[in-house]
Amino acid sequence: MKIDRLISIISVLTNKERVTIQELADKFEVSKRTIFRDLDTLNMAGIPIVSFPGIGGGISVSEGYKLNRIILSEEDIKNLYVGLNGLRSIESEGSIQYLINKLLPKDESLIIAESDIIIDLSSWFEESEMQKKVKKFHTAILNRQCIEMEYISMHSQSKRIVEPHKLVFKQTYWYLYAFCLEKNNFRLFKLSRILSYKVLESIFCYRPNGEINFDINNTISSTSEYPIEVLLECDNEDKFYIVDKIGSKYLQPSDDCEVKKCLIRFYTSNIDWVADLVISLQGKVRAIQPTSLRHTVKKKLEKMLSFYKDDI
């Protein structure tokens, strides 16, 4: 879309001393004529684009220019900062900090004080392996370098070469959206399932891609949009632990006021995944229904117990 390209052009111009029209045309895969029209649009919007003729010349934004309050409202500034601050928490080169300094027309500490939301994607501890993956893959995306990786899925473990296009953060997990050369299609790879990887020297060409479809098999809902109704039970003293894991909207008080227990009710399409969820809650819930869930949990626990039968 044109508006997305205009925003990206501003980002490029504020991050580089100068850039040529041809470089912009190549980057956004449009004609030089289209770039000239985009620059006219930015000029009319009050963004001062300056040109430098001759060898080593190009275009840039006037030195010291920042988007002003006429272009960005107070709410725009806060939202812009929230997004950029989240990205800054996982990048190491300082380019996001430079962009924040360029685009924000007021002191950063004031924006932090006034902002309703703060996003921080970094670890509580020292730089984690996940953060290292995110940074490495982001660099590979920018440089359009292929990645060779060993990936483990539900049914297999394999080595494959992919062309990385996007990093995706969904709920609490990072994913790599990449074109898999083996499957000849785009795939979504969960970063925690990438056992090992190597960024290759080989360069790939950008492939147009559409909306990312997330796997919804591991989904629960408070409404009957999924076919299987699940009922679990827990002690009141364990409510904090349960809410921390799956949220509060699925909890409901027991029908018997004398019983100090809570019910957890939701709908799903994947009993096997729910059984794993029950086991991960470490004995703090009991499966009530459906019967198939109880049987699945029991079989999984029996298999786990068999690993230690010689110790009993």
C-alpha positions in Angstrom: 0.0 0.0 0.0 1.2 3.5 -0.7 0.9 4.8 2.8 3.1 1.9 4.1 5.7 2.7 1.4 5.7 6.4 2.4 6.3 5.6 6.0 9.1 3.2 5.0 10.7 5.8 2.8 10.7 8.3 5.7 12.3 5.6 7.9 15.0 5.0 5.2 15.7 8.7 4.7 16.0 9.4 8.5 18.4 6.4 9.0 20.8 7.2 6.1 22.8 10.3 5.3 21.5 10.0 1.7 20.1 7.5 -0.7 19.6 7.4 -4.4 16.3 7.2 -6.3 17.4 3.9 -7.8 18.1 2.4 -4.4 14.6 3.3 -3.2 13.1 1.9 -6.4 15.0 -1.3 -5.9 14.2 -1.6 -2.2 10.4 -1.2 -2.7 10.3 -2.9 -6.1 8.6 0.0 -7.9 9.6 2.3 -10.7 11.7 5.4 -10.3 8.7 7.4 -11.5 6.7 6.0 -8.6 9.4 7.1 -6.1 9.4 10.6 -7.5 5.7 10.8 -7.0 6.1 9.5 -3.4 8.7 12.2 -2.7 6.3 14.9 -4.1 3.7 13.6 -1.7 6.1 13.8 1.2 7.1 17.3 0.3 3.4 18.4 0.1 3.0 16.9 3.6 5.6 19.3 4.9 8.5 16.8 5.1 11.6 18.7 3.6 13.3 16.4 1.1 16.6 17.7 -0.1 18.7 16.5 -3.1 22.5 16.3 -3.5 23.6 16.3 -7.2 26.7 14.7 -8.7 28.7 11.7 -7.9 27.9 10.3 -4.4 24.7 12.4 -4.3 21.2 11.4 -3.6 18.3 12.5 -1.5 17.8 13.0 2.3 15.6 14.7 4.8 16.9 18.1 6.0 19.4 17.8 8.8 17.8 18.1 12.3 14.3 17.7 11.0 11.8 15.9 13.2 8.1 15.2 12.5 6.2 17.9 14.4 3.0 18.1 16.4 1.1 19.2 13.4 1.7 15.9 11.7 1.7 13.7 14.8 -0.9 14.1 17.6 -0.1 13.4 21.2 -1.8 10.0 20.9 0.2 9.3 17.7 3.5 10.1 19.5 2.6 7.7 22.4 1.6 4.9 20.0 4.7 5.4 17.9 6.9 5.3 20.9 5.2 2.1 22.3 5.9 0.2 19.1 9.4 1.5 18.6 10.3 0.9 22.3 9.2 -2.7 21.9 11.5 -3.2 18.9 14.4 -1.4 20.7 14.2 -4.0 23.5 15.4 -6.8 21.2 17.8 -4.9 18.8 21.4 -4.3 19.3 22.6 -2.0 16.5 21.0 1.2 17.9 19.1 1.9 14.7 15.7 2.0 16.5 17.1 4.4 19.1 18.3 6.6 16.2 14.8 6.4 14.6 13.2 7.4 17.9 15.4 10.4 18.2 14.6 11.4 14.7 10.8 11.0 14.8 9.8 11.9 18.3 9.4 15.7 18.8 9.6 15.6 22.6 11.8 14.2 25.4 11.6 10.4 25.6 11.3 10.5 29.4 8.1 12.6 29.1 6.6 10.1 26.7 7.4 7.2 29.1 5.7 9.1 31.9 2.6 9.9 29.8 2.3 6.5 28.0 -0.5 4.1 29.0 1.4 1.0 27.6 5.0 -0.1 27.7 6.1 -3.1 25.6 9.4 -4.8 26.5 10.2 -8.0 24.6 13.6 -8.6 26.3 14.2 -11.3 28.9 14.1 -10.7 32.7 17.6 -12.2 32.8 20.7 -11.9 30.7 20.3 -12.1 27.0 18.5 -15.4 26.3 19.0 -17.8 23.5 15.7 -16.7 22.1 16.8 -13.1 21.9 20.0 -14.2 20.1 17.9 -16.1 17.5 15.6 -13.1 17.0 18.6 -10.8 16.4 20.4 -13.2 14.1 17.2 -13.9 12.1 16.3 -10.3 11.8 19.8 -9.5 10.4 19.3 -12.4 7.9 15.9 -10.9 6.8 17.4 -7.5 6.3 20.3 -9.0 4.3 18.1 -11.5 2.5 20.3 -14.4 3.5 19.1 -18.0 3.6 19.1 -19.9 6.8 19.9 -23.6 7.2 18.2 -25.0 10.3 17.3 -28.2 12.1 13.6 -28.1 13.0 11.5 -30.4 15.2 7.8 -30.6 14.6 5.1 -32.8 16.1 5.8 -35.7 13.7 9.4 -35.3 12.6 12.8 -33.7 12.9 14.5 -32.5 9.7 17.1 -30.2 8.2 15.9 -27.6 5.8 16.9 -24.4 4.1 14.5 -21.4 4.3 14.3 -17.9 3.0 13.4 -15.7 6.0 10.8 -13.0 5.4 9.3 -11.9 8.7 9.7 -12.3 12.5 6.3 -12.7 14.2 5.5 -12.4 17.9 2.2 -14.0 18.7 0.9 -14.1 22.2 4.0 -15.3 24.1 6.0 -17.0 21.3 8.3 -15.9 18.5 7.9 -17.4 15.0 9.9 -17.1 11.8 7.8 -16.7 8.6 9.9 -18.1 5.8 9.7 -19.7 2.4 10.8 -23.4 2.8 12.7 -24.6 -0.2 11.9 -28.2 0.6 8.1 -27.7 0.7 8.2 -24.9 -1.9 5.8 -22.8 0.1 5.7 -20.3 3.0 5.8 -21.9 6.5 5.6 -20.5 10.1 8.4 -21.9 12.3 8.3 -21.6 16.0 11.7 -20.3 17.2 11.8 -22.6 20.2 11.6 -25.6 18.0 14.6 -24.6 15.9 17.3 -26.8 17.4 20.2 -25.4 15.5 20.7 -22.9 12.6 23.3 -21.3 10.4 22.9 -18.1 8.4 24.2 -18.8 4.9 26.0 -16.6 2.5 23.5 -17.3 -0.3 21.2 -14.5 -1.1 17.5 -14.9 -2.0 15.0 -12.6 -3.8 12.0 -11.3 -1.9 8.8 -13.3 -2.6 5.4 -11.6 -2.3 3.4 -13.1 0.6 0.0 -12.6 1.9 -1.7 -12.8 5.3 -0.2 -15.3 7.8 -2.5 -18.1 8.8 -1.9 -19.3 12.4 -2.6 -22.8 13.4 -5.8 -22.7 15.5 -5.8 -26.3 16.6 -4.3 -25.3 20.0 -7.1 -22.9 20.8 -9.7 -22.7 23.5 -12.8 -20.5 23.6 -15.4 -19.5 26.1 -18.1 -20.0 23.4 -19.2 -23.1 21.5 -17.3 -22.2 18.3 -15.3 -25.4 18.8 -17.0 -28.8 19.0 -15.7 -30.2 22.3 -16.8 -28.8 25.7 -14.2 -29.3 28.4 -14.8 -29.1 32.2 -11.9 -29.0 34.7 -12.0 -28.6 38.5 -9.4 -26.9 40.8 -9.1 -25.9 44.5 -9.7 -22.2 45.2 -6.2 -21.9 46.6 -4.8 -22.8 43.1 -6.9 -20.2 41.2 -3.9 -17.8 41.0 -1.8 -20.5 39.2 -4.6 -21.4 36.8 -5.4 -17.8 35.9 -1.7 -17.1 35.3 -1.7 -20.0 32.8 -5.0 -19.7 30.9 -6.6 -16.5 32.0 -9.6 -15.7 34.2 -12.6 -15.8 31.9 -12.8 -19.6 31.9 -13.2 -19.8 35.7 -16.6 -20.1 37.3 -17.6 -20.8 41.0 -18.7 -24.3 41.9 -22.5 -24.9 42.1 -22.0 -26.1 45.7 -21.1 -23.1 47.9 -19.8 -25.4 50.6 -17.2 -26.9 48.3 -14.0 -24.7 48.1 -13.4 -25.5 44.4 -13.7 -23.7 41.1 -14.7 -25.0 37.7 -12.9 -24.2 34.4 -15.1 -24.5 31.4 -14.1 -23.9 27.8 -14.5 -25.3 24.2 -11.7 -26.8 22.0 -11.1 -28.9 18.9 -7.9 -30.6 20.2 -8.3 -33.0 23.1 -4.7 -34.1 22.9 -3.5 -30.6 23.4 -5.8 -30.1 26.4 -4.5 -33.3 28.0 -1.0 -31.8 27.8 -2.3 -28.6 29.3 -3.9 -30.5 32.2 -0.6 -32.4 32.9 1.4 -29.1 32.7 -0.7 -27.7 35.5 1.0 -30.2 37.8 -1.9 -31.8 39.6 -3.7 -28.5 40.3 -6.7 -29.4 38.1 -8.8 -32.5 37.6 -10.4 -33.4 34.3 -14.2 -33.8 34.7 -15.4 -34.0 31.1 -15.3 -35.2 28.4 -14.5 -38.8 29.2 -12.1 -39.0 26.3 -10.0 -36.3 28.0 -9.8 -38.3 31.2 -8.7 -41.3 29.3 -6.1 -39.4 27.3 -4.6 -37.8 30.5 -4.5 -41.2 32.1 -2.7 -42.8 29.2 -0.1 -40.0 29.1 0.5 -40.3 32.8 0.9 -44.1 32.6 3.5 -43.6 29.9 5.4 -41.1 32.0 5.2 -43.5 35.0 6.6 -46.3 32.9 9.8 -44.4 32.5 10.4 -44.8 36.3 8.9 -48.2 37.0 12.2 -49.6 38.0 12.6 -47.0 40.7 9.3 -47.9 42.4 
